[in-house]
Amino acid sequence: MATERGGHVTEFQTKIQEKFQQAQAKAATRVREFEQEARKVLETLGDRAQAELKVFVEFAQKGSRDQILILGIELEKLGQKLQEIADKSEPKEPPAPAQPN
């Protein structure tokens, strides 16, 4: 009877380990999916930022000296904030190239 209990305990432990491994695999998959989505968002924001920068340059070419000065000050503030964010973030590996579907 003691052997029978020991067998049930071992079987139970094995099932728990299997379920835990399955949960870990699912979580890892969700993390990878989230990272892919985050990269897409950052790429999109990067494109939008480039478009905004083009608008700012066009504005600067047409604007008065005072408007250009204000724009330069605001861009400098933005640059400082971006540097602060970059300094706080940990270095990441470059994203893997997109794979064709």
Biopython code that builds the backbone (N, CA, C, O; Angstrom):
import numpy as np
from Bio.PDB.StructureBuilder import StructureBuilder

atoms = [
    (1, "MET", "N", (0.823, -1.182, 0.000)),
    (1, "MET", "CA", (0.000, 0.000, 0.000)),
    (1, "MET", "C", (0.876, 1.257, 0.000)),
    (1, "MET", "O", (0.533, 2.251, -0.640)),
    (2, "ALA", "N", (1.995, 1.214, 0.710)),
    (2, "ALA", "CA", (2.915, 2.351, 0.717)),
    (2, "ALA", "C", (3.482, 2.582, -0.677)),
    (2, "ALA", "O", (3.658, 3.727, -1.092)),
    (3, "THR", "N", (3.770, 1.503, -1.405)),
    (3, "THR", "CA", (4.285, 1.624, -2.762)),
    (3, "THR", "C", (3.228, 2.242, -3.669)),
    (3, "THR", "O", (3.543, 3.060, -4.533)),
    (4, "GLU", "N", (1.989, 1.852, -3.470)),
    (4, "GLU", "CA", (0.906, 2.390, -4.279)),
    (4, "GLU", "C", (0.773, 3.898, -4.055)),
    (4, "GLU", "O", (0.585, 4.647, -5.014)),
    (5, "ARG", "N", (0.869, 4.344, -2.820)),
    (5, "ARG", "CA", (0.813, 5.790, -2.522)),
    (5, "ARG", "C", (1.991, 6.512, -3.153)),
    (5, "ARG", "O", (1.839, 7.584, -3.738)),
    (6, "GLY", "N", (3.163, 5.911, -3.026)),
    (6, "GLY", "CA", (4.357, 6.526, -3.619)),
    (6, "GLY", "C", (4.202, 6.682, -5.117)),
    (6, "GLY", "O", (4.629, 7.689, -5.682)),
    (7, "GLY", "N", (3.599, 5.703, -5.766)),
    (7, "GLY", "CA", (3.353, 5.770, -7.206)),
    (7, "GLY", "C", (2.406, 6.893, -7.566)),
    (7, "GLY", "O", (2.607, 7.588, -8.562)),
    (8, "HIS", "N", (1.372, 7.072, -6.759)),
    (8, "HIS", "CA", (0.407, 8.139, -7.008)),
    (8, "HIS", "C", (1.046, 9.511, -6.812)),
    (8, "HIS", "O", (0.771, 10.445, -7.565)),
    (9, "VAL", "N", (1.895, 9.623, -5.800)),
    (9, "VAL", "CA", (2.567, 10.903, -5.548)),
    (9, "VAL", "C", (3.477, 11.247, -6.712)),
    (9, "VAL", "O", (3.477, 12.381, -7.190)),
    (10, "THR", "N", (4.260, 10.266, -7.174)),
    (10, "THR", "CA", (5.172, 10.506, -8.285)),
    (10, "THR", "C", (4.391, 10.864, -9.545)),
    (10, "THR", "O", (4.785, 11.767, -10.283)),
    (11, "GLU", "N", (3.290, 10.165, -9.796)),
    (11, "GLU", "CA", (2.450, 10.451, -10.958)),
    (11, "GLU", "C", (1.860, 11.858, -10.851)),
    (11, "GLU", "O", (1.811, 12.592, -11.838)),
    (12, "PHE", "N", (1.423, 12.223, -9.673)),
    (12, "PHE", "CA", (0.873, 13.551, -9.427)),
    (12, "PHE", "C", (1.937, 14.631, -9.665)),
    (12, "PHE", "O", (1.670, 15.649, -10.303)),
    (13, "GLN", "N", (3.154, 14.391, -9.139)),
    (13, "GLN", "CA", (4.256, 15.342, -9.332)),
    (13, "GLN", "C", (4.587, 15.487, -10.814)),
    (13, "GLN", "O", (4.838, 16.594, -11.290)),
    (14, "THR", "N", (4.587, 14.395, -11.531)),
    (14, "THR", "CA", (4.871, 14.426, -12.968)),
    (14, "THR", "C", (3.818, 15.245, -13.704)),
    (14, "THR", "O", (4.147, 16.048, -14.578)),
    (15, "LYS", "N", (2.558, 15.042, -13.351)),
    (15, "LYS", "CA", (1.480, 15.807, -13.994)),
    (15, "LYS", "C", (1.610, 17.297, -13.688)),
    (15, "LYS", "O", (1.399, 18.135, -14.565)),
    (16, "ILE", "N", (1.950, 17.620, -12.465)),
    (16, "ILE", "CA", (2.129, 19.032, -12.095)),
    (16, "ILE", "C", (3.288, 19.633, -12.886)),
    (16, "ILE", "O", (3.181, 20.748, -13.397)),
    (17, "GLN", "N", (4.385, 18.902, -12.985)),
    (17, "GLN", "CA", (5.534, 19.398, -13.748)),
    (17, "GLN", "C", (5.167, 19.604, -15.218)),
    (17, "GLN", "O", (5.570, 20.598, -15.822)),
    (18, "GLU", "N", (4.412, 18.680, -15.792)),
    (18, "GLU", "CA", (3.986, 18.810, -17.187)),
    (18, "GLU", "C", (3.115, 20.054, -17.372)),
    (18, "GLU", "O", (3.305, 20.823, -18.314)),
    (19, "LYS", "N", (2.166, 20.238, -16.468)),
    (19, "LYS", "CA", (1.281, 21.412, -16.553)),
    (19, "LYS", "C", (2.079, 22.702, -16.396)),
    (19, "LYS", "O", (1.823, 23.685, -17.090)),
    (20, "PHE", "N", (3.041, 22.693, -15.489)),
    (20, "PHE", "CA", (3.872, 23.869, -15.276)),
    (20, "PHE", "C", (4.689, 24.174, -16.533)),
    (20, "PHE", "O", (4.796, 25.333, -16.934)),
    (21, "GLN", "N", (5.260, 23.154, -17.152)),
    (21, "GLN", "CA", (6.033, 23.342, -18.380)),
    (21, "GLN", "C", (5.151, 23.852, -19.511)),
    (21, "GLN", "O", (5.573, 24.699, -20.298)),
    (22, "GLN", "N", (3.932, 23.340, -19.593)),
    (22, "GLN", "CA", (2.997, 23.825, -20.611)),
    (22, "GLN", "C", (2.664, 25.305, -20.383)),
    (22, "GLN", "O", (2.604, 26.095, -21.326)),
    (23, "ALA", "N", (2.455, 25.655, -19.136)),
    (23, "ALA", "CA", (2.151, 27.054, -18.802)),
    (23, "ALA", "C", (3.338, 27.951, -19.141)),
    (23, "ALA", "O", (3.159, 29.051, -19.665)),
    (24, "GLN", "N", (4.545, 27.484, -18.844)),
    (24, "GLN", "CA", (5.738, 28.263, -19.182)),
    (24, "GLN", "C", (5.853, 28.452, -20.690)),
    (24, "GLN", "O", (6.169, 29.546, -21.158)),
    (25, "ALA", "N", (5.599, 27.396, -21.448)),
    (25, "ALA", "CA", (5.677, 27.474, -22.905)),
    (25, "ALA", "C", (4.655, 28.465, -23.447)),
    (25, "ALA", "O", (4.965, 29.266, -24.329)),
    (26, "LYS", "N", (3.434, 28.407, -22.916)),
    (26, "LYS", "CA", (2.395, 29.358, -23.343)),
    (26, "LYS", "C", (2.789, 30.787, -23.002)),
    (26, "LYS", "O", (2.602, 31.697, -23.809)),
    (27, "ALA", "N", (3.331, 30.984, -21.812)),
    (27, "ALA", "CA", (3.751, 32.332, -21.402)),
    (27, "ALA", "C", (4.880, 32.832, -22.293)),
    (27, "ALA", "O", (4.882, 33.996, -22.693)),
    (28, "ALA", "N", (5.827, 31.977, -22.603)),
    (28, "ALA", "CA", (6.950, 32.374, -23.465)),
    (28, "ALA", "C", (6.443, 32.748, -24.860)),
    (28, "ALA", "O", (6.937, 33.695, -25.472)),
    (29, "THR", "N", (5.466, 32.009, -25.350)),
    (29, "THR", "CA", (4.879, 32.312, -26.657)),
    (29, "THR", "C", (4.201, 33.673, -26.628)),
    (29, "THR", "O", (4.362, 34.472, -27.550)),
    (30, "ARG", "N", (3.441, 33.935, -25.568)),
    (30, "ARG", "CA", (2.762, 35.242, -25.443)),
    (30, "ARG", "C", (3.771, 36.378, -25.357)),
    (30, "ARG", "O", (3.548, 37.450, -25.918)),
    (31, "VAL", "N", (4.880, 36.150, -24.659)),
    (31, "VAL", "CA", (5.915, 37.182, -24.552)),
    (31, "VAL", "C", (6.492, 37.477, -25.936)),
    (31, "VAL", "O", (6.672, 38.639, -26.300)),
    (32, "ARG", "N", (6.780, 36.429, -26.706)),
    (32, "ARG", "CA", (7.317, 36.640, -28.060)),
    (32, "ARG", "C", (6.312, 37.393, -28.929)),
    (32, "ARG", "O", (6.692, 38.287, -29.684)),
    (33, "GLU", "N", (5.032, 37.035, -28.825)),
    (33, "GLU", "CA", (4.001, 37.730, -29.589)),
    (33, "GLU", "C", (3.924, 39.199, -29.192)),
    (33, "GLU", "O", (3.806, 40.078, -30.046)),
    (34, "PHE", "N", (3.991, 39.457, -27.891)),
    (34, "PHE", "CA", (3.943, 40.828, -27.400)),
    (34, "PHE", "C", (5.149, 41.623, -27.907)),
    (34, "PHE", "O", (5.007, 42.773, -28.323)),
    (35, "GLU", "N", (6.333, 41.009, -27.870)),
    (35, "GLU", "CA", (7.536, 41.683, -28.358)),
    (35, "GLU", "C", (7.409, 42.024, -29.840)),
    (35, "GLU", "O", (7.806, 43.109, -30.264)),
    (36, "GLN", "N", (6.858, 41.104, -30.626)),
    (36, "GLN", "CA", (6.671, 41.361, -32.055)),
    (36, "GLN", "C", (5.721, 42.541, -32.270)),
    (36, "GLN", "O", (5.983, 43.409, -33.103)),
    (37, "GLU", "N", (4.629, 42.568, -31.523)),
    (37, "GLU", "CA", (3.676, 43.669, -31.635)),
    (37, "GLU", "C", (4.318, 44.990, -31.213)),
    (37, "GLU", "O", (4.104, 46.024, -31.846)),
    (38, "ALA", "N", (5.099, 44.943, -30.148)),
    (38, "ALA", "CA", (5.775, 46.161, -29.677)),
    (38, "ALA", "C", (6.739, 46.685, -30.734)),
    (38, "ALA", "O", (6.822, 47.891, -30.962)),
    (39, "ARG", "N", (7.467, 45.774, -31.379)),
    (39, "ARG", "CA", (8.390, 46.195, -32.444)),
    (39, "ARG", "C", (7.630, 46.860, -33.585)),
    (39, "ARG", "O", (8.073, 47.874, -34.124)),
    (40, "LYS", "N", (6.477, 46.284, -33.954)),
    (40, "LYS", "CA", (5.671, 46.872, -35.024)),
    (40, "LYS", "C", (5.226, 48.287, -34.655)),
    (40, "LYS", "O", (5.274, 49.201, -35.478)),
    (41, "VAL", "N", (4.793, 48.449, -33.401)),
    (41, "VAL", "CA", (4.344, 49.772, -32.946)),
    (41, "VAL", "C", (5.503, 50.762, -32.990)),
    (41, "VAL", "O", (5.340, 51.892, -33.448)),
    (42, "LEU", "N", (6.673, 50.336, -32.513)),
    (42, "LEU", "CA", (7.831, 51.229, -32.524)),
    (42, "LEU", "C", (8.238, 51.598, -33.944)),
    (42, "LEU", "O", (8.599, 52.743, -34.214)),
    (43, "GLU", "N", (8.179, 50.632, -34.847)),
    (43, "GLU", "CA", (8.503, 50.935, -36.240)),
    (43, "GLU", "C", (7.521, 51.952, -36.805)),
    (43, "GLU", "O", (7.915, 52.879, -37.512)),
    (44, "THR", "N", (6.239, 51.773, -36.493)),
    (44, "THR", "CA", (5.219, 52.701, -36.968)),
    (44, "THR", "C", (5.450, 54.085, -36.381)),
    (44, "THR", "O", (5.373, 55.089, -37.089)),
    (45, "LEU", "N", (5.735, 54.132, -35.082)),
    (45, "LEU", "CA", (5.996, 55.429, -34.459)),
    (45, "LEU", "C", (7.234, 56.070, -35.068)),
    (45, "LEU", "O", (7.285, 57.288, -35.243)),
    (46, "GLY", "N", (8.228, 55.256, -35.389)),
    (46, "GLY", "CA", (9.432, 55.778, -36.024)),
    (46, "GLY", "C", (9.100, 56.423, -37.361)),
    (46, "GLY", "O", (9.618, 57.494, -37.677)),
    (47, "ASP", "N", (8.241, 55.783, -38.150)),
    (47, "ASP", "CA", (7.823, 56.340, -39.429)),
    (47, "ASP", "C", (7.061, 57.644, -39.230)),
    (47, "ASP", "O", (7.251, 58.612, -39.967)),
    (48, "ARG", "N", (6.200, 57.649, -38.222)),
    (48, "ARG", "CA", (5.433, 58.876, -37.942)),
    (48, "ARG", "C", (6.361, 60.002, -37.495)),
    (48, "ARG", "O", (6.183, 61.155, -37.887)),
    (49, "ALA", "N", (7.344, 59.665, -36.678)),
    (49, "ALA", "CA", (8.287, 60.686, -36.212)),
    (49, "ALA", "C", (9.053, 61.277, -37.389)),
    (49, "ALA", "O", (9.293, 62.484, -37.430)),
    (50, "GLN", "N", (9.440, 60.435, -38.348)),
    (50, "GLN", "CA", (10.139, 60.945, -39.530)),
    (50, "GLN", "C", (9.237, 61.880, -40.332)),
    (50, "GLN", "O", (9.689, 62.909, -40.834)),
    (51, "ALA", "N", (7.963, 61.519, -40.449)),
    (51, "ALA", "CA", (7.017, 62.362, -41.166)),
    (51, "ALA", "C", (6.839, 63.698, -40.446)),
    (51, "ALA", "O", (6.790, 64.751, -41.083)),
    (52, "GLU", "N", (6.743, 63.649, -39.115)),
    (52, "GLU", "CA", (6.615, 64.885, -38.341)),
    (52, "GLU", "C", (7.851, 65.770, -38.511)),
    (52, "GLU", "O", (7.746, 66.990, -38.630)),
    (53, "LEU", "N", (9.014, 65.136, -38.521)),
    (53, "LEU", "CA", (10.252, 65.895, -38.685)),
    (53, "LEU", "C", (10.263, 66.602, -40.038)),
    (53, "LEU", "O", (10.704, 67.747, -40.139)),
    (54, "LYS", "N", (9.783, 65.927, -41.070)),
    (54, "LYS", "CA", (9.702, 66.560, -42.393)),
    (54, "LYS", "C", (8.782, 67.773, -42.347)),
    (54, "LYS", "O", (9.081, 68.804, -42.949)),
    (55, "VAL", "N", (7.661, 67.654, -41.633)),
    (55, "VAL", "CA", (6.732, 68.781, -41.494)),
    (55, "VAL", "C", (7.426, 69.935, -40.771)),
    (55, "VAL", "O", (7.295, 71.093, -41.167)),
    (56, "PHE", "N", (8.171, 69.607, -39.698)),
    (56, "PHE", "CA", (8.887, 70.649, -38.963)),
    (56, "PHE", "C", (9.903, 71.357, -39.856)),
    (56, "PHE", "O", (10.031, 72.579, -39.787)),
    (57, "VAL", "N", (10.613, 70.626, -40.679)),
    (57, "VAL", "CA", (11.609, 71.221, -41.576)),
    (57, "VAL", "C", (10.918, 72.130, -42.587)),
    (57, "VAL", "O", (11.385, 73.236, -42.857)),
    (58, "GLU", "N", (9.805, 71.660, -43.143)),
    (58, "GLU", "CA", (9.054, 72.494, -44.083)),
    (58, "GLU", "C", (8.564, 73.774, -43.401)),
    (58, "GLU", "O", (8.621, 74.863, -43.973)),
    (59, "PHE", "N", (8.082, 73.613, -42.163)),
    (59, "PHE", "CA", (7.614, 74.767, -41.404)),
    (59, "PHE", "C", (8.770, 75.745, -41.169)),
    (59, "PHE", "O", (8.607, 76.957, -41.312)),
    (60, "ALA", "N", (9.926, 75.212, -40.813)),
    (60, "ALA", "CA", (11.088, 76.058, -40.534)),
    (60, "ALA", "C", (11.516, 76.823, -41.782)),
    (60, "ALA", "O", (11.951, 77.971, -41.683)),
    (61, "GLN", "N", (11.398, 76.206, -42.942)),
    (61, "GLN", "CA", (11.790, 76.881, -44.180)),
    (61, "GLN", "C", (10.862, 78.045, -44.507)),
    (61, "GLN", "O", (11.275, 79.007, -45.155)),
    (62, "LYS", "N", (9.596, 77.960, -44.055)),
    (62, "LYS", "CA", (8.602, 78.981, -44.358)),
    (62, "LYS", "C", (8.389, 79.957, -43.203)),
    (62, "LYS", "O", (7.832, 81.037, -43.399)),
    (63, "GLY", "N", (8.826, 79.588, -42.011)),
    (63, "GLY", "CA", (8.514, 80.376, -40.826)),
    (63, "GLY", "C", (9.436, 81.576, -40.630)),
    (63, "GLY", "O", (10.453, 81.741, -41.304)),
    (64, "SER", "N", (9.029, 82.393, -39.681)),
    (64, "SER", "CA", (9.835, 83.557, -39.334)),
    (64, "SER", "C", (11.009, 83.118, -38.462)),
    (64, "SER", "O", (11.065, 81.977, -38.004)),
    (65, "ARG", "N", (11.931, 84.027, -38.243)),
    (65, "ARG", "CA", (13.103, 83.729, -37.409)),
    (65, "ARG", "C", (12.676, 83.307, -35.999)),
    (65, "ARG", "O", (13.238, 82.364, -35.442)),
    (66, "ASP", "N", (11.692, 83.993, -35.421)),
    (66, "ASP", "CA", (11.220, 83.658, -34.077)),
    (66, "ASP", "C", (10.574, 82.267, -34.038)),
    (66, "ASP", "O", (10.798, 81.505, -33.098)),
    (67, "GLN", "N", (9.776, 81.940, -35.055)),
    (67, "GLN", "CA", (9.146, 80.624, -35.107)),
    (67, "GLN", "C", (10.192, 79.514, -35.223)),
    (67, "GLN", "O", (10.066, 78.457, -34.605)),
    (68, "ILE", "N", (11.213, 79.771, -36.015)),
    (68, "ILE", "CA", (12.283, 78.786, -36.180)),
    (68, "ILE", "C", (13.034, 78.598, -34.863)),
    (68, "ILE", "O", (13.394, 77.477, -34.503)),
    (69, "LEU", "N", (13.267, 79.697, -34.147)),
    (69, "LEU", "CA", (13.951, 79.623, -32.857)),
    (69, "LEU", "C", (13.135, 78.798, -31.863)),
    (69, "LEU", "O", (13.685, 77.943, -31.169)),
    (70, "ILE", "N", (11.834, 79.049, -31.790)),
    (70, "ILE", "CA", (10.956, 78.288, -30.880)),
    (70, "ILE", "C", (10.951, 76.809, -31.261)),
    (70, "ILE", "O", (11.033, 75.943, -30.390)),
    (71, "LEU", "N", (10.855, 76.520, -32.546)),
    (71, "LEU", "CA", (10.878, 75.146, -33.016)),
    (71, "LEU", "C", (12.192, 74.467, -32.624)),
    (71, "LEU", "O", (12.187, 73.319, -32.180)),
    (72, "GLY", "N", (13.303, 75.163, -32.783)),
    (72, "GLY", "CA", (14.604, 74.605, -32.397)),
    (72, "GLY", "C", (14.677, 74.290, -30.911)),
    (72, "GLY", "O", (15.210, 73.252, -30.519)),
    (73, "ILE", "N", (14.150, 75.169, -30.095)),
    (73, "ILE", "CA", (14.140, 74.947, -28.644)),
    (73, "ILE", "C", (13.312, 73.710, -28.297)),
    (73, "ILE", "O", (13.731, 72.883, -27.488)),
    (74, "GLU", "N", (12.137, 73.591, -28.913)),
    (74, "GLU", "CA", (11.265, 72.434, -28.645)),
    (74, "GLU", "C", (11.914, 71.134, -29.116)),
    (74, "GLU", "O", (11.815, 70.113, -28.436)),
    (75, "LEU", "N", (12.574, 71.162, -30.266)),
    (75, "LEU", "CA", (13.255, 69.962, -30.756)),
    (75, "LEU", "C", (14.417, 69.580, -29.838)),
    (75, "LEU", "O", (14.686, 68.397, -29.630)),
    (76, "GLU", "N", (15.097, 70.576, -29.295)),
    (76, "GLU", "CA", (16.189, 70.296, -28.361)),
    (76, "GLU", "C", (15.651, 69.638, -27.088)),
    (76, "GLU", "O", (16.259, 68.702, -26.569)),
    (77, "LYS", "N", (14.512, 70.125, -26.585)),
    (77, "LYS", "CA", (13.882, 69.512, -25.406)),
    (77, "LYS", "C", (13.515, 68.057, -25.697)),
    (77, "LYS", "O", (13.741, 67.171, -24.873)),
    (78, "LEU", "N", (12.943, 67.827, -26.884)),
    (78, "LEU", "CA", (12.572, 66.472, -27.273)),
    (78, "LEU", "C", (13.809, 65.574, -27.330)),
    (78, "LEU", "O", (13.779, 64.435, -26.865)),
    (79, "GLY", "N", (14.882, 66.091, -27.897)),
    (79, "GLY", "CA", (16.127, 65.321, -27.974)),
    (79, "GLY", "C", (16.656, 64.956, -26.592)),
    (79, "GLY", "O", (17.127, 63.838, -26.381)),
    (80, "GLN", "N", (16.579, 65.892, -25.656)),
    (80, "GLN", "CA", (17.032, 65.621, -24.288)),
    (80, "GLN", "C", (16.182, 64.539, -23.631)),
    (80, "GLN", "O", (16.706, 63.656, -22.952)),
    (81, "LYS", "N", (14.849, 64.612, -23.838)),
    (81, "LYS", "CA", (13.971, 63.586, -23.259)),
    (81, "LYS", "C", (14.279, 62.216, -23.851)),
    (81, "LYS", "O", (14.306, 61.219, -23.130)),
    (82, "LEU", "N", (14.510, 62.163, -25.151)),
    (82, "LEU", "CA", (14.833, 60.890, -25.796)),
    (82, "LEU", "C", (16.157, 60.332, -25.280)),
    (82, "LEU", "O", (16.292, 59.121, -25.105)),
    (83, "GLN", "N", (17.126, 61.200, -25.039)),
    (83, "GLN", "CA", (18.404, 60.745, -24.481)),
    (83, "GLN", "C", (18.207, 60.193, -23.075)),
    (83, "GLN", "O", (18.810, 59.180, -22.720)),
    (84, "GLU", "N", (17.375, 60.842, -22.273)),
    (84, "GLU", "CA", (17.093, 60.351, -20.916)),
    (84, "GLU", "C", (16.441, 58.971, -20.964)),
    (84, "GLU", "O", (16.794, 58.079, -20.194)),
    (85, "ILE", "N", (15.494, 58.810, -21.872)),
    (85, "ILE", "CA", (14.830, 57.508, -22.019)),
    (85, "ILE", "C", (15.834, 56.451, -22.445)),
    (85, "ILE", "O", (15.833, 55.337, -21.920)),
    (86, "ALA", "N", (16.690, 56.799, -23.393)),
    (86, "ALA", "CA", (17.694, 55.843, -23.867)),
    (86, "ALA", "C", (18.670, 55.476, -22.755)),
    (86, "ALA", "O", (19.070, 54.317, -22.640)),
    (87, "ASP", "N", (19.053, 56.443, -21.944)),
    (87, "ASP", "CA", (19.984, 56.165, -20.843)),
    (87, "ASP", "C", (19.368, 55.229, -19.809)),
    (87, "ASP", "O", (20.070, 54.405, -19.222)),
    (88, "LYS", "N", (18.050, 55.349, -19.578)),
    (88, "LYS", "CA", (17.372, 54.525, -18.579)),
    (88, "LYS", "C", (17.093, 53.113, -19.080)),
    (88, "LYS", "O", (17.001, 52.176, -18.288)),
    (89, "SER", "N", (16.960, 52.964, -20.388)),
    (89, "SER", "CA", (16.618, 51.641, -20.926)),
    (89, "SER", "C", (17.859, 50.773, -21.023)),
    (89, "SER", "O", (18.977, 51.260, -21.190)),
    (90, "GLU", "N", (17.628, 49.471, -20.912)),
    (90, "GLU", "CA", (18.716, 48.520, -21.017)),
    (90, "GLU", "C", (19.009, 48.256, -22.488)),
    (90, "GLU", "O", (18.095, 48.273, -23.313)),
    (91, "PRO", "N", (20.265, 48.015, -22.822)),
    (91, "PRO", "CA", (20.571, 47.690, -24.219)),
    (91, "PRO", "C", (19.873, 46.395, -24.620)),
    (91, "PRO", "O", (19.855, 45.429, -23.858)),
    (92, "LYS", "N", (19.317, 46.383, -25.785)),
    (92, "LYS", "CA", (18.593, 45.221, -26.292)),
    (92, "LYS", "C", (19.326, 44.691, -27.511)),
    (92, "LYS", "O", (20.073, 45.407, -28.178)),
    (93, "GLU", "N", (19.089, 43.411, -27.781)),
    (93, "GLU", "CA", (19.623, 42.836, -29.005)),
    (93, "GLU", "C", (18.857, 43.441, -30.175)),
    (93, "GLU", "O", (17.675, 43.761, -30.045)),
    (94, "PRO", "N", (19.526, 43.599, -31.322)),
    (94, "PRO", "CA", (18.784, 44.123, -32.472)),
    (94, "PRO", "C", (17.679, 43.148, -32.863)),
    (94, "PRO", "O", (17.842, 41.937, -32.714)),
    (95, "PRO", "N", (16.544, 43.668, -33.365)),
    (95, "PRO", "CA", (15.447, 42.767, -33.708)),
    (95, "PRO", "C", (15.860, 41.823, -34.837)),
    (95, "PRO", "O", (16.625, 42.187, -35.730)),
    (96, "ALA", "N", (15.339, 40.618, -34.771)),
    (96, "ALA", "CA", (15.618, 39.626, -35.808)),
    (96, "ALA", "C", (14.934, 40.060, -37.093)),
    (96, "ALA", "O", (13.860, 40.661, -37.047)),
    (97, "PRO", "N", (15.538, 39.767, -38.240)),
    (97, "PRO", "CA", (14.897, 40.144, -39.497)),
    (97, "PRO", "C", (13.555, 39.461, -39.646)),
    (97, "PRO", "O", (13.365, 38.331, -39.197)),
    (98, "ALA", "N", (12.629, 40.152, -40.279)),
    (98, "ALA", "CA", (11.290, 39.605, -40.482)),
    (98, "ALA", "C", (11.380, 38.401, -41.394)),
    (98, "ALA", "O", (12.127, 38.399, -42.373)),
    (99, "GLN", "N", (10.614, 37.381, -41.064)),
    (99, "GLN", "CA", (10.618, 36.171, -41.878)),
    (99, "GLN", "C", (9.406, 36.180, -42.788)),
    (99, "GLN", "O", (8.303, 36.513, -42.352)),
    (100, "PRO", "N", (9.603, 35.812, -44.069)),
    (100, "PRO", "CA", (8.456, 35.812, -44.994)),
    (100, "PRO", "C", (7.431, 34.761, -44.585)),
    (100, "PRO", "O", (7.770, 33.709, -44.043)),
    (101, "ASN", "N", (6.169, 35.077, -44.861)),
    (101, "ASN", "CA", (5.077, 34.150, -44.514)),
    (101, "ASN", "C", (4.911, 33.087, -45.534)),
    (101, "ASN", "O", (4.039, 32.229, -45.394)),
]
sb = StructureBuilder()
sb.init_structure("model")
sb.init_model(0)
sb.init_chain("A")
sb.init_seg("    ")
for serial, (resi, resn, name, xyz) in enumerate(atoms, 1):
    if name == "N":
        sb.init_residue(resn, " ", resi, " ")
    sb.init_atom(name, np.array(xyz, "f"), 0.0, 1.0, " ", f" {name:<3s}", serial, name[0])
structure = sb.get_structure()
